[in-house]
């Protein structure tokens, strides 16, 4: 009995181990089958993605992950699935453009454009690619064809003006933006761009201006200021010469100035100015100025520079400003900082313009404190042994007539500290006329 029982126990144990082993093997086999099936199903899912789903995944790879190679592979699959889907072809062309694969980009974008020349996205992608690759003549051809189909396109109009500017056709670029603003006056980008091109669009310009300045306390006689200027557009930028006349304190004198706006690039340009006068009591004997301007994304602009005035001593003034176009409005904040032994004297100004037409059709409002070295009427107050203060407000109007004639007027009120603890009011009426040809 003992031997028999032992044999039964051993046999039972061996049978149990075999069942456990068989169960483990079976479990591993089933798990392997499951994982293999999942991989196959996942691969099948990838293959079964629609062209739209591939499009969405490609945009995520490009814009969220900056993985343009993966985005291109996805879009190539999408285009193979739907070769007639123009939006897929355009996006693939854009991806090739952004990765500097110009010939592939050109092939796909021309394909999309030829299918439908009136489709704005296709024209914009194709023309932009040629423009970015220094082929502005071809870009202009594409935009012109598209605008024949869609003449009211804001995007195409703005791109055309940029292309014309690159081709140095400033007058045509200005006219394109002027026409665009007539039917889309709230176009912020067009408003910003036309201001940049404005000074480049006319080869010649003559201007006349006159300011009448009245004081309620400080001076018995009003001041009279007049100027005559001529501006010429050159390959480097605009150059202006100006003759100023002022009658102050019962005597008159003149000042000669020159201003230049050299173009550095499509983003940067500069302001360089100088002037001389033979009477340092009415005008500064010498003056100079420099600013670097930048056209920033989002219709912002900024500049920084200096002004130098010499009456009986040198005065250095540093200036900074930032501006923003928003629909029909332009906002600009500027400051002038003048260091001296007594500290800094500060001047601040806020300018707001409401455009009711092109670049020369607007109403303006100015609010400020202190004296500006760029203000011919009041920069004489900067030559003072004490830090005088001023608050001012101005209303202005400017209007373009018959495309080449401009009239403008401005009324300014200032409350000026002309001596310590003594203030008076100053009223200035300014009018002007400009002829472009």
C-alpha positions in Angstrom: 0.0 0.0 0.0 2.8 2.4 0.8 4.4 1.8 -2.6 1.1 2.2 -4.4 0.3 5.4 -2.7 3.8 6.8 -3.5 3.3 6.0 -7.2 -0.1 7.7 -7.2 1.3 10.8 -5.5 4.1 11.1 -8.0 1.9 10.6 -10.9 -0.6 13.2 -9.7 2.2 15.7 -9.2 3.6 15.2 -12.7 0.1 15.5 -14.2 -0.4 18.8 -12.4 2.9 20.2 -13.6 2.0 19.2 -17.2 -1.3 21.0 -16.9 0.4 24.2 -15.5 3.0 24.0 -18.3 0.4 23.5 -20.9 -1.6 26.4 -19.6 1.4 28.7 -19.7 2.3 27.7 -23.2 -1.3 28.2 -24.3 -1.4 31.6 -22.6 1.8 32.7 -24.4 0.5 31.5 -27.7 -2.8 33.4 -27.2 -1.0 36.6 -26.1 1.3 36.4 -29.2 -1.7 35.9 -31.5 -3.5 38.9 -29.9 -0.4 41.2 -30.2 0.1 40.1 -33.8 -3.5 40.6 -34.6 -3.4 44.1 -33.0 -0.3 45.1 -35.0 -2.0 43.9 -38.2 -5.2 45.8 -37.4 -3.2 48.9 -36.5 -1.3 48.7 -39.8 -4.6 48.1 -41.6 -6.0 51.2 -39.8 -3.0 53.3 -41.0 -3.6 52.1 -44.5 -7.3 52.8 -44.3 -7.0 56.4 -43.2 -8.9 58.7 -45.5 -7.2 61.5 -47.4 -8.8 64.1 -45.1 -7.5 62.2 -42.0 -4.0 62.1 -43.5 -4.3 65.8 -44.2 -5.2 66.5 -40.5 -2.3 64.3 -39.3 0.1 66.1 -41.7 -0.9 69.5 -40.4 -0.3 68.3 -36.8 3.2 67.0 -37.8 4.0 70.3 -39.5 2.6 72.9 -37.2 2.6 71.1 -33.8 5.7 69.0 -34.1 7.8 70.8 -36.7 8.3 67.5 -38.4 8.0 68.5 -42.1 9.5 65.2 -43.4 6.7 63.2 -41.7 4.1 65.7 -42.9 5.4 65.4 -46.5 5.1 61.6 -46.4 1.6 61.8 -45.1 0.6 64.3 -47.8 2.2 62.2 -50.5 -0.1 59.3 -49.4 -3.1 61.6 -49.3 -2.5 62.9 -52.8 -2.1 59.4 -54.1 -5.5 58.5 -52.5 -7.2 61.7 -53.9 -5.3 63.1 -56.8 -8.1 65.4 -57.7 -8.3 67.0 -54.3 -6.7 70.5 -55.0 -6.3 71.5 -51.3 -4.1 68.5 -50.7 -1.9 69.4 -53.7 -1.6 73.0 -52.5 -0.6 72.0 -49.0 2.0 69.5 -50.3 3.3 72.3 -52.5 3.6 74.6 -49.5 5.5 71.9 -47.5 8.0 71.6 -50.4 8.3 75.4 -50.4 8.9 75.6 -46.7 11.6 72.9 -47.0 13.4 74.6 -49.9 12.4 71.9 -52.5 11.6 74.6 -55.0 11.2 72.4 -58.1 8.8 69.9 -56.5 6.9 72.9 -55.0 6.6 74.5 -58.4 5.4 71.3 -60.0 2.5 70.8 -57.5 1.5 74.4 -57.1 1.4 75.0 -60.9 -0.7 71.9 -61.2 -3.2 73.2 -58.6 -3.2 76.7 -60.2 -3.8 75.4 -63.7 -6.8 73.4 -62.5 -8.5 76.6 -61.2 -6.8 80.0 -61.7 -9.6 81.7 -59.8 -9.0 79.7 -56.6 -7.4 82.2 -54.2 -5.5 79.6 -52.1 -3.9 78.1 -55.2 -2.9 81.5 -56.7 -1.5 82.7 -53.3 0.6 79.6 -52.7 2.0 79.5 -56.2 2.7 83.3 -56.5 4.1 83.5 -53.0 6.5 80.6 -53.8 7.8 82.4 -56.9 8.0 85.8 -55.0 10.0 84.2 -52.1 12.4 82.6 -54.6 13.2 86.0 -56.3 11.1 85.3 -59.3 8.8 88.3 -59.0 8.0 88.7 -62.8 6.5 85.2 -62.8 4.7 85.9 -59.5 3.2 89.0 -61.0 1.9 87.0 -64.0 0.2 84.5 -61.6 -1.4 87.2 -59.5 -2.7 89.1 -62.5 -4.3 86.0 -63.9 -6.0 85.3 -60.5 -7.1 88.9 -60.0 -8.9 88.7 -63.4 -11.0 85.9 -61.9 -11.3 87.4 -58.4 -10.7 91.2 -58.6 -11.9 91.9 -55.1 -9.4 89.6 -53.3 -7.7 91.4 -50.5 -4.9 88.8 -50.2 -4.1 88.9 -53.9 -4.1 92.7 -54.0 -1.7 92.9 -51.0 0.6 90.3 -52.5 0.6 92.1 -55.9 1.6 95.4 -54.2 4.5 93.6 -52.5 5.6 92.1 -55.8 5.4 95.5 -57.6 7.4 97.0 -54.8 10.1 94.4 -55.2 10.1 95.2 -58.9 10.6 98.9 -58.0 7.2 99.8 -59.5 6.3 102.0 -56.6 3.6 104.0 -58.2 1.7 100.9 -59.4 2.1 99.3 -56.0 0.6 102.4 -54.3 -2.3 102.5 -56.8 -3.1 98.8 -56.2 -3.4 99.5 -52.4 -5.3 102.7 -52.9 -7.9 100.8 -55.0 -8.0 98.0 -52.5 -8.7 100.4 -49.6 -11.6 101.9 -51.5 -13.6 98.7 -51.2 -11.9 97.4 -48.1 -11.1 100.4 -45.9 -10.6 98.2 -42.8 -7.7 96.2 -44.3 -5.0 96.7 -41.6 -2.2 95.1 -43.7 -3.0 97.2 -46.7 -3.1 100.3 -44.5 0.3 99.6 -43.0 1.9 98.7 -46.4 0.6 101.8 -48.2 2.2 104.1 -45.6 5.6 102.4 -46.3 5.2 102.7 -50.1 3.7 106.2 -50.1 6.9 108.1 -50.1 8.3 105.8 -52.8 5.4 106.1 -55.2 5.9 109.7 -56.5 9.0 110.7 -58.2 8.6 114.4 -57.5 6.7 116.3 -54.8 6.4 120.0 -54.0 4.9 121.3 -50.8 3.9 124.6 -49.2 2.9 125.2 -45.6 2.1 128.1 -43.3 1.7 128.3 -39.5 0.1 131.2 -37.6 1.0 131.2 -33.9 -0.9 133.3 -31.4 -0.1 133.9 -27.7 -2.5 135.2 -25.1 0.2 136.3 -22.7 3.8 135.9 -23.4 4.3 137.7 -26.7 2.4 140.7 -28.1 3.0 139.8 -31.7 2.1 136.5 -33.3 4.6 134.3 -35.0 4.6 133.4 -38.7 6.3 130.3 -40.1 6.3 129.2 -43.8 8.1 126.5 -45.7 8.7 125.4 -49.3 10.0 121.9 -50.0 10.9 119.7 -52.9 11.1 115.9 -52.7 12.6 113.6 -55.2 12.4 109.8 -55.3 15.8 108.2 -56.0 17.0 104.6 -56.2 18.3 104.8 -52.6 15.1 106.4 -51.2 13.4 109.8 -51.1 15.5 113.0 -50.7 13.8 116.3 -49.6 15.2 119.8 -49.5 13.3 122.5 -47.5 13.5 126.2 -47.0 11.9 127.5 -43.8 11.1 131.1 -43.0 10.1 132.3 -39.5 9.2 135.7 -38.2 9.5 135.7 -34.5 10.2 138.5 -32.0 9.7 141.1 -34.7 12.4 139.8 -37.0 12.6 137.2 -39.7 15.2 134.7 -40.8 15.5 131.4 -42.8 16.7 127.9 -42.3 17.7 125.3 -44.9 17.1 121.6 -44.2 17.6 118.3 -46.0 15.8 115.0 -45.2 16.6 111.6 -46.6 14.8 108.3 -46.2 17.2 105.6 -47.4 15.7 102.1 -47.9 17.7 99.4 -46.3 15.4 96.5 -47.0 11.6 95.8 -47.2 11.7 95.7 -43.4 14.0 98.6 -42.5 14.5 102.1 -43.6 16.1 105.2 -42.1 15.6 108.9 -41.5 18.6 111.2 -41.9 18.2 114.9 -41.5 20.3 118.1 -41.2 19.7 121.8 -41.1 21.5 125.2 -40.8 20.4 128.7 -40.1 22.1 132.1 -39.7 20.0 133.2 -36.7 20.3 130.9 -33.6 17.7 132.9 -31.7 14.8 131.9 -34.1 16.0 128.6 -35.5 18.8 126.4 -34.1 22.0 127.3 -35.8 22.6 123.6 -36.6 20.3 120.6 -36.3 20.7 116.9 -37.2 18.6 113.8 -36.8 18.7 110.1 -37.4 16.2 107.3 -36.8 16.0 103.6 -37.8 12.5 102.4 -38.7 11.3 98.9 -38.8 8.1 97.4 -40.2 7.2 94.6 -37.8 4.7 91.7 -38.1 1.1 92.3 -37.1 1.0 95.8 -38.7 3.3 97.2 -36.0 6.2 99.6 -36.6 8.9 101.0 -34.4 11.8 103.4 -34.6 14.7 104.7 -32.4 17.1 107.5 -33.0 18.4 110.9 -31.9 18.1 114.6 -32.6 20.8 117.2 -32.1 20.2 120.9 -31.8 22.7 123.7 -31.5 21.6 127.1 -30.3 24.2 128.4 -28.0 25.1 124.9 -26.8 24.6 121.4 -28.0 21.5 119.6 -27.0 21.1 115.8 -27.6 17.6 114.3 -27.6 16.8 110.6 -27.9 13.6 109.4 -29.4 11.7 106.1 -29.4 8.3 105.3 -30.8 6.0 102.4 -31.5 3.0 102.4 -33.9 0.1 100.0 -34.7 -2.4 99.9 -37.5 -5.8 98.5 -36.6 -8.5 98.5 -39.3 -9.1 102.2 -40.1 -6.9 103.5 -37.3 -3.3 104.2 -36.7 -1.9 104.6 -33.1 1.5 105.9 -32.4 3.3 106.6 -29.1 6.5 108.6 -29.1 8.8 109.9 -26.5 11.7 112.4 -26.5 14.3 112.1 -23.7 16.7 115.1 -23.2 19.5 114.6 -20.7 20.9 117.6 -18.8 22.7 118.5 -15.6 19.3 118.9 -13.9 18.2 115.4 -15.0 16.0 114.2 -17.9 13.3 116.3 -19.5 10.7 114.1 -21.1 8.3 114.7 -23.9 5.5 112.3 -24.7 3.0 112.2 -27.5 0.1 110.0 -28.6 -1.2 110.3 -32.2 -4.4 108.7 -33.4 -5.5 108.8 -37.0 -8.8 107.7 -38.5 -8.5 106.9 -42.2 -11.6 107.4 -44.3 -9.8 106.6 -47.6 -6.3 106.1 -48.8 -3.0 107.0 -47.1 -3.7 110.7 -47.4 -7.3 110.8 -46.3 -7.6 111.0 -42.5 -8.6 112.8 -39.4 -6.0 113.1 -36.7 -5.8 113.7 -33.0 -2.6 114.4 -31.0 -2.2 114.6 -27.3 1.2 115.4 -25.7 3.4 116.9 -23.1 6.7 118.7 -23.4 8.5 120.0 -26.5 9.4 118.1 -29.6 12.6 118.9 -31.5 10.8 118.0 -34.7 8.3 120.8 -34.1 9.6 123.9 -35.9 7.2 126.2 -34.1 8.3 125.2 -30.6 11.8 123.6 -30.7 13.2 127.1 -29.8 11.9 126.5 -26.2 14.3 123.5 -25.8 17.1 126.1 -25.6 16.2 127.1 -22.1 18.2 127.1 -18.9 15.2 125.7 -17.0 13.1 122.6 -17.7 9.8 124.1 -18.9 6.6 122.1 -19.3 3.8 122.0 -21.8 0.6 120.2 -22.5 -0.9 120.2 -25.9 -3.7 118.9 -28.1 -4.1 119.1 -31.9 -6.8 118.2 -34.4 -5.8 117.6 -38.0 -7.4 116.9 -41.4 -5.7 115.7 -44.6 -7.3 114.9 -48.0 -6.1 113.7 -51.4 -7.7 115.4 -54.4 -7.6 114.2 -58.0 -4.9 111.6 -57.0 -2.0 114.1 -57.1 -3.1 117.1 -54.9 -3.1 117.0 -51.1 -4.5 119.6 -48.7 -4.2 119.6 -45.0 -4.9 121.7 -41.9 -4.1 121.4 -38.2 -5.3 123.4 -35.2 -3.2 123.1 -32.0 -3.7 124.3 -28.5 -0.8 124.4 -26.0 -0.6 125.5 -22.4 3.1 126.4 -22.0 5.2 127.2 -18.9 7.3 130.0 -20.4 8.9 130.8 -17.0 8.9 129.1 -13.6 5.4 129.2 -12.2 4.1 131.3 -15.2 2.0 129.7 -17.9 0.3 131.0 -21.0 -1.8 129.6 -23.9 -0.5 129.3 -27.5 -2.8 128.6 -30.5 -1.4 127.5 -33.8 -3.2 127.2 -37.1 -1.3 125.4 -39.8 -2.4 124.8 -43.4 -0.5 123.2 -46.3 -0.6 122.0 -49.9 1.3 119.2 -51.7 1.5 118.4 -55.4 2.9 115.1 -56.6 4.1 114.5 -60.1 
